[in-house]
Amino acid sequence: MTPHPKRKHSKGRRDRRRSQDALSAVGTIACSNCGNKRLPHTVCPTCGYYKGREVVQVKKEKKSSE
């Protein structure tokens, strides 16, 4: 036999648990410079461009052939 709840959960507790069900996925757009996905109204983390101009210089990592 499985255990049963001793007391009823309140409506507020039930609704607080269900509040996460209505969340939607974060909308992303393609960067106009490099084409990678990024959040709208933010600088692209891969290339550093925003609205067609470079705002932040991004350091490129060198691949080591070891």
C-alpha positions as CSV (number, residue, x, y, z in Angstrom):
1,M,0.0,0.0,0.0
2,T,1.3,3.4,-0.9
3,P,1.2,6.3,1.6
4,H,-1.6,8.8,1.3
5,P,-1.5,12.5,2.2
6,K,-2.5,13.3,5.7
7,R,-3.7,16.8,4.9
8,K,-5.1,18.5,1.7
9,H,-2.7,20.9,-0.1
10,S,-4.1,24.4,-0.1
11,K,-5.1,26.1,-3.3
12,G,-2.3,28.6,-3.0
13,R,0.3,25.8,-2.7
14,R,-1.2,24.0,-5.7
15,D,-1.3,27.2,-7.8
16,R,2.3,28.1,-6.9
17,R,3.4,24.8,-8.2
18,R,1.4,25.2,-11.4
19,S,2.8,28.7,-12.0
20,Q,5.8,27.2,-13.8
21,D,3.6,25.5,-16.3
22,A,2.8,28.7,-18.1
23,L,6.4,29.7,-18.8
24,S,7.3,29.8,-22.5
25,A,10.7,29.3,-24.2
26,V,13.0,32.3,-24.6
27,G,12.7,33.8,-28.1
28,T,15.9,34.0,-30.0
29,I,16.7,35.7,-33.3
30,A,19.5,35.2,-35.8
31,C,22.4,37.6,-35.7
32,S,22.5,39.9,-38.8
33,N,26.3,39.6,-39.0
34,C,27.3,35.9,-38.1
35,G,23.9,34.2,-38.2
36,N,24.1,32.6,-34.8
37,K,21.1,32.7,-32.4
38,R,21.1,35.4,-29.8
39,L,18.6,37.2,-27.5
40,P,16.8,40.2,-29.0
41,H,18.1,43.7,-28.1
42,T,21.5,42.4,-27.0
43,V,25.0,42.3,-28.4
44,C,25.9,39.0,-30.1
45,P,28.1,37.0,-27.8
46,T,30.0,35.3,-30.7
47,C,30.8,38.2,-32.9
48,G,30.2,41.3,-30.8
49,Y,27.9,43.1,-33.3
50,Y,24.6,44.9,-32.6
51,K,22.5,46.6,-35.2
52,G,25.0,46.1,-37.9
53,R,28.0,47.6,-36.1
54,E,30.7,46.2,-33.9
55,V,30.1,47.2,-30.3
56,V,32.4,44.7,-28.4
57,Q,35.6,43.2,-29.6
58,V,35.5,39.4,-29.1
59,K,38.7,37.6,-28.6
60,K,39.1,34.6,-30.9
61,E,40.5,31.4,-29.3
62,K,43.3,29.7,-31.2
63,K,42.9,26.0,-31.7
64,S,46.0,24.1,-30.6
65,S,46.9,20.9,-32.5
66,E,48.1,18.7,-29.7
